[in-house]
């Protein structure tokens, strides 16, 4: 039971780290898009915002 509990905790931590890395990667790409192609990305964002 103790080993199982440790395994579940480490698994949860591992998933959290993966999600955090994915968030950083997506945020970096989002920031890059804003910096590189500002107007184009804004128009795409406005289109998505209007659709929803």
C-alpha positions as MATLAB code, in Angstrom:
seq = 'XXXXXXXXXXXXXXXXXXXXXXXXXXXXXXXXXXXXXXXXXXXXXXXXXXXX';
ca = [
       0.000    0.000    0.000;
       2.837    2.411    0.847;
       4.614    1.651   -2.445;
       1.343    2.063   -4.318;
       0.707    5.413   -2.653;
       4.198    6.686   -3.547;
       3.703    5.478   -7.134;
       0.397    7.344   -7.487;
       1.907   10.534   -6.051;
       4.892   10.375   -8.410;
       2.533    9.647  -11.313;
       0.439   12.707  -10.454;
       3.595   14.838  -10.179;
       4.820   13.503  -13.530;
       1.520   14.411  -15.224;
       1.639   17.886  -13.645;
       5.187   18.430  -14.936;
       4.128   17.295  -18.419;
       1.160   19.661  -18.390;
       3.383   22.501  -17.186;
       5.915   21.871  -19.964;
       3.120   21.696  -22.526;
       1.728   24.988  -21.184;
       5.142   26.659  -21.425;
       5.607   25.379  -24.984;
       2.175   26.552  -26.132;
       2.633   29.919  -24.382;
       6.019   30.352  -26.080;
       4.467   29.587  -29.478;
       1.583   31.957  -28.750;
       4.022   34.720  -27.735;
       6.138   34.043  -30.832;
       3.068   34.350  -33.060;
       2.164   37.683  -31.458;
       5.712   38.978  -31.934;
       6.284   37.704  -35.469;
       2.907   38.052  -37.188;
       0.892   40.389  -35.010;
      -1.879   41.472  -37.369;
      -2.390   38.020  -38.912;
      -2.634   36.321  -35.521;
      -4.987   39.012  -34.232;
      -7.316   38.469  -37.196;
      -7.303   34.690  -36.602;
      -7.984   35.262  -32.899;
     -10.819   37.668  -33.687;
     -12.277   35.120  -36.128;
     -12.211   32.388  -33.455;
     -13.643   34.812  -30.891;
     -16.464   35.797  -33.264;
     -17.247   32.121  -33.986;
     -17.571   31.169  -30.312;
];
